[in-house]
Amino acid sequence: MSLGTRQNTQGDGLPDGDGGVITAAERIRAAVESVIEGKPDVVRIALTVLLAEGHLLIEDIPGVGKTMLAKALGRAVDCSVQRVQFTPDLLPADITGVSVYHQDRREFEFNPGPVFANIVLGDEINRASPKTQSALLECMEEMQVSVDGETRPLERPFMVVATQNPADMEGTYPLPEAQRDRFMARIAVGYPTPQAELDMIDAHSAESPLEALEPAASAADVHAMVDRVKAIHVAPGVRRYAVDLVTATRTSSALRLGASPRATIHLVRAARAYAALEGRHYVVPDDLQTLAVPVLAHRLLPSPEARMERRAPEQVVSEIVARLPIPDPR
């Protein structure tokens, strides 16, 4: 059910008395789905991360639309967008910017890098060296860049949407744990259904639908939506449930590295945004259960025994969600 419909039919819905700010999220979703065929759940998670002021990691095989999803999200919001193609020879300064000395003026001038944009599309992020990947750490966590002893704030909203190929493919470097932990969620686009693939043939026969995509919301709309999301209520019982989910990853025998406290914060923030998209002004345990795998799994490292049993972190998180009792949400 759409966001606008929920607002009109449910007494617990979010009031839309600020000029249609909340329904702007529905417009963004519809715009992105006009390009990404048959993947509504993927688009919803991407929009959830945007409204929660997080960063999104899209991991899948080449050719399934990772970059298309990132570009569609960037074009659906009328704000500054920069794309960075990560390659083995990319340097940190190519991302953050560099100070250039002007002989005539005898002074340095800072040339900002592509990270000084509202939405940064990092294509194939794991093809760059760990040194270059680390240039994003400060940007993603502290919303600032430190170059030549000076700290420069980044624009808001700020979101990194990065794509990566599976780690076992040629020419890739595994993302360090600290880098993965900065991403609020990781999703996989996956293969389209046969019908969606047939629709894609027709949609792409003349020109890419991305070229016809018009902005559905402004940066000011996103600001307002983010502020509304921060007001979503999280009851004490729901907060305890979030902590219980994360704590269970730290004590699981199938994992040698559990989720960090940052993961708990990201899980609750994402749940607030997800609840808003569902038209509610409060978070329910189902929101946390839905988001547990995309928010937690990419931060976890399986134990040697789990590797031998081919138990992926996603499976372990799903098992934790299934067995953990749901507390009283009050």
N, C-alpha and C positions, 0 to 999 in steps of 0.2 A: 504494500500500500504506500502511496506517495506521501511525502512529508506534508504537503498542503492538505491532503484529504484527512490525515490523522488530526491535524489541528482543528478541522471543522467538525469532526465527529466525536472526539473524545474530550471528556471534561478535564483530563489530566494533561491535555496537550499544551504546547507552548503558545502563548498569545503572540500574534504577529502584528503588534501595534507599532512597529518602528519602520513603516514604509516598505514592508516586504523583505526585510533582511533575512529572516529565516527561510522563506521560500526561495531565496537566491541559491541556497544549497541544492534545492531540487532542480533549478535551472542548470547549475553546473553539472549535476549528475546526468541530466538528459543530454547535455551537449557532449559530454565525454562518451556516453553510450551510443551516440550517433556515429561515432568513429570506431569504438571497440564493440564488435558484435557479440552478443550472447554471453557476456561476462558481467552480469549485474553485481554479483558478490564482490568481485575484484574491484570494480569501480567504487562500490560503497566503502570498502576498506581504505582505498586511496583517499576518498573524500573525508573519511573519518580522521585520518592522519593529518590532513590539511587543517581541519577545524580544531584539532588538538594541538596544533603548533609542533608537530613532530616531523620526522623525516622518514622517507619510504624507500625500502630496498626491494627491487623487483628481480627475482632470480628465476631463470628458465633457459631453455635451449634457444639458439638463434632462430629468428623467423616467426615467432609466435605473437609478436606485437608488444614487446617490452618497451621499446623506444616510442612506439606509437602511443601507448598509454601515457607515458611521461609527457610527450609533446601535447597530447590532447588535453591533459590536465592543465598544462601551462597556458595553452591558448584559450581555454574556457574561462580563465580569470584574466581580466584586463590589467595586467601589471607587468613589470620587467621580467624577462625570461632570458637566461643565458644557457647555452649548451656547451659542455666540455667533452670532447672525445678522449678518453683515457687510453694512453699508449705507453709502452715501456720507456720511451724517452721523454715523457712529460715530467716537468720539474715543478716543485712546490710553488715557485714564483709564477708559473703559468696559471695557477689557480687563484692565489691570493693577491697578486700584483707585485710591482717592483718600483723602486725609486730610481729615477733617471736623472743624471746630472746634466744641467744645461750650462754649457760653457759661457754663452753670452750673458746669462743672468747670474752665473756663478752660484747656483743654488740647485737643490734637488727638488724634483717634482714627482709625486707619487702617481703612478698610473694604475688605477684599480683593476684587479683581475675579474674574471667572470663571476666570482663568488659574490660580488656586490650587485646582486639582483634579488628580486623577490622569490623567484623559483629558479633553482639551478638544476639542470638536467645533466647528470653525470653518466655518460654512456660507457658501458663496459668498465666499470670502476675497478674491477679486479685484474685488468690488464696492465695497470700501472704498478710501479714498485711500492712497497710498504712506506718508503720515505715520502713519496708523493701523496699516497692515501692519507698519511698522517696530517697533511696540510689542512684537511677538513675537520680535524678533531675539535679545535678551538671554535671554528665557525659554527659547527653543529650544536655544540653544548652551550657556549657562552654568547653566541650571536655577535661576535666581534672578531677582528683580525689584528694581530700584532705583527708589525713589520718595521724593522729598523728602530726598535725601541718605542714606537708609537702605537697606541691602540685605537683602532677605528671601528665604530659600531656599524652593524649591518642593517639594511632596511627591514622593515616589518610590513607585512608578513614575510617570513623567510622559511623556505622549505627546500631541502635537498631530495630530489627524486633520482635515485641511482639504479642503474641496471647492471646485472652481472651474469656472466655465463657460469654454468656449473663448474666447480673447482677441478674436476677431472678432465676438462677440455684443455687443448693446447694453448700455451701463451697466457695462462692465468696465474695470478698470485692469490693465495688465500687471504681473505680480509682478516686483519688482527682482531682479537677479541674486543679490544677497546673500541675499534672502529664499528664492529657489528653492534655493540651495546649502545652506540649513539643513534642507531635507527630505531624508531618507535615500532615499526612493523616490517615484516618481510612477507611478500606474497609471490605466488607463481601464477602466471597467466594461463598456462596450459593450452592444449590443442582446442580449437573450436569444435562445436558440434557440426555434423555434416550439413545441416540446414544453414547454420551461421556461416559456414565456409562457402556455401552456394551464394548466400547473400553478399559475401565479400567479393566474389567474382563480379557480380553485377555492380556493386558500389565502386569498385576500383577499375572498372573497364574504361572509363573516360579519364577521370582524374582522382587523386586521392581525396577522400572525404575530409581529410585534415585541412585541405586548402580552403574548403567552404565553411569551416568552423568559425563562428563568430563568438567573441567574449560574452559570457552569460552573467558575469558579475565583475565588479570592480574591486580594487584592493581595499577600498573603504568598506565595501560589503563584507569582505573576508574579515576585516578588523572587527566589525560589529558582530559577526557570527561567532568569532573567537571569544569575544566578551560575553556573549550569551551562553556559550558552552561552559565557561568558567563558573557560571551561576547555577549549573545543574547540581541538584542535591545528591550527595552520596551519604546514605545512612551509616551509622557506626557498624552495624552488622555486615553491610556490604563491604566496608573498608576492611573489616577483619577477614572476610572471605578472600579478598584480593591478597592480603598478606599470607593467608594460609596456602593459597595456590602457589605463590612464589616460594614460600618456605619449603613446600613439599618438593620443589625441584632441587633444593640444596641438600635434602636428606635422602633422595632417591638413590638406590644402589645402582641404577642404570645410568647415572650421570656422574661424571667426574668434575663438572663445573656447573653449578646451578645459576639461577638468575640473580642479578644484582639488585640492590635497593632502587637503582634507577629504573629497573624493569617494573617494580611495583608502582612507581610514580607514573610511568608511561601507561601501564595497564589501566589505572584509574582515570587518567586524562583521556585516553582513548575511549573508555567506557562512557564518560560524560558526553563526548562528541557523538558516539553511537546512539546514545539515548536521545539526544537532540534530533538526530536524523530520523529516529522512530517517532518523533513527536511527543516525547515525554520530558518532564522537567525533573526527573529523578532516575537514578541508575538502579537496575535490578540485577540479581545474580546471573541471569541469562546473558546479559551484556558481557560480563566478564568471561563466561564460558565460551561465548562466540569468539571473543578476541584473544583467548588464552594462547592458541597455537600461533597466529600471526605475530603476536606481541612477544611471546616468550621463547619459542622454539629456536630461533636463529642465534640466541645468546648462549645456548647450552652446548656442552660437549659430552658425547656419550662415553660411558666407561668401556674398557677393552672387551668386557664380557658382552655388553650391548652391541658393540660393533660386530663381534663374532656371530651374534644372533640376528644381525641385520635389523636391529631396532633403532629407527631414526628418532631424533629428539621430538619430532612432531607426534610420533606414536606414544612416546613416554608422556608428553603433556596431555594428550587425549586420555590416556589411562588415569592420570592424576585427576583430571576433571571428572571422569566417570566415577571414581571411588571416593572422592572427597565429599563429605556431607555438606549440604548447603545450610548455613546457619540462619537463624532468625534475622531477616533483613532489617529489622527495626534498630 
